[in-house]
């Protein structure tokens, strides 16, 4: 091992500087731990800044704060993605969290009882504990048959969608009736004939907004944190289906899409002669296709010995059961249905902070730019 590229032994490396990683950093700093947060983005909050322009979060501001700092907005309002990004950036600065930006970890492995993380430019960090907090939006999922669409078709994943100005003239096909697909379809239908393909995984049975934030979403939050989790029979039963299907539609419902003129059709199953084909055999004419087909976990950078057939290892509440010192945070239904949300990620971070072994009470590293 070439120690010239290693910073010296850290207590903990947190890989991922999103809301979950920052929440954990807050708790470790209070414990006077020697830790470092490695973030692939240029700025804290960029994971939110890079999403589509009109996006607003689904949870009201009263639930969007991180540990020790409420979100600075009307508690019943729904912040924009840029407001949330700015809050996260300010949170890291105000709490003097040691975040190293522009650092994409390309390998994580275990050696001699500790962990090593390496970036593509040859830098390495060594720690007793490693926390994988890269979140749920890791690798866009697009079906292989998308390559068969006619070259004249403009197509991209929802992660690359910003606004209708990216589209060419002609019909738009949105593939996937999750929350992203429904919100994007409702927006693009104002400028383009729009079809959405698929079937929603349910719908919130009330109108989203201030009234729901006051009376309904507190109940949803309670269920997502305290009922639908891996320590309850109903939560264990719900977890596989929750991970396999799109979340229920929250703000934009199928009736809203229909009222706006969006056509709902069966799911897309393939491509023929350069055109999308539906489950009923219909071929569609689409000048633009937006794949709102979700994301897949990408742990290809994690040593296979630390994983279980490419997936998360055996773990409980983010604590790896067979690899001492390895932890996970921010993944879908890691512990509860709300684990990938701001409230759920903050709770999981507080739990992990009490489980990560300490080297000792050492001053936190200075802020890294």
C-alpha positions, 0 to 999 in steps of 0.5 A: 500500500502506497501511504503517500496518497493516504491522508492518515487514519480517519475515524469515518469516511462518508461517501456521498454529500447529500442530505443523508450524509450531511445529517450523519455529519452533523451527529459525528461532529457533535461527537467530535469525530474525525471524519470526512464527507466525499461528494462527487458534485461541485457544490453541496445540493447539486443533486437537487439543482440538476433536476428539472426546473419546476420541481418542488419537493413533496414534503412540506417545509416543516419536515424538510429540515436537517438535524438542529436546523429547521427549514427556513420557510412557511411550514406548510409550503413546498420548497423548490428544488433550488431552495432545498439545494441552497438550504443544504449548501448553507447547512454544510457551511454553517455547521462547518462540515468537512465536505470535499467536493468534486471527489467521485469515489471509484473504489472502496475496499477493506484491507487490514481491518480498515477501509480505503476509498480511492478517487479517479485522480489517484487520491486515497483515504483511509478510515476505520469506518465507511458509510455509503450514502450515495442515495437512490438516484445513482444510475438512470434505468433505461430499457435496452430497446430504447436504442432501437428508436428512430435516430430522428427521435429526441430521447433522454432520461428524466434525470436529464430533463430540465424544461420543454425547451429541450423538445423538438416539435411533435408528440411527446411520449412519457414512459412511466407513471410515477411522480416524475413521469406525471409531473413532467407530462403535465408540464410538457402537455402545455406545449406538445401533444403528450401521451404517458405510458404505464400504470401508477402504483397507486395515488394519494387519495387527497389533493396535495397542498396546504390542507394536506400538509396540515392534516394528511401528510403528518399521518403519511409521515408517521406511517412511513417512519413508524409503521412501514419499516423492517421491524414490523410485519406489515413493513416487511411484507410491503418492502419488496413491492415498495422497491419494485414499483413506482411510489403512489402519485402524490401531487399530480394524479391521473385525473389531472393528466386526463383533464389537461389533455394527456393521453394515458396508454398501456406500458411500452414493451419494445420498439418496432421500425423505430417506433415505441410499441405498447403492451396491446401492440399499438405502435406510437408516433413520437417525436420525443420520448422521456424515459421516466423509468427510475434508477438502479443501484450502482455499487460497481465501485464497491469491492464485491467482497463487501456486497451480496451478489452486487446488492447491499450486504446483510444489514439492519438499519444500515449496519452491515452484519458481516463486515464490521465498520461498513454502513449504508444510508439513504437507500430506498426502504433501507429501514423504512418506507421513508428512508430515502426522504429527508425525514427518514434519512435524518432519523436513519443518520441519528441511529447510525451515529450511535452505532459507528465505533469511535477511534476517540474524541478527536477534532473534526477535520477543517472544511475542505473546498 
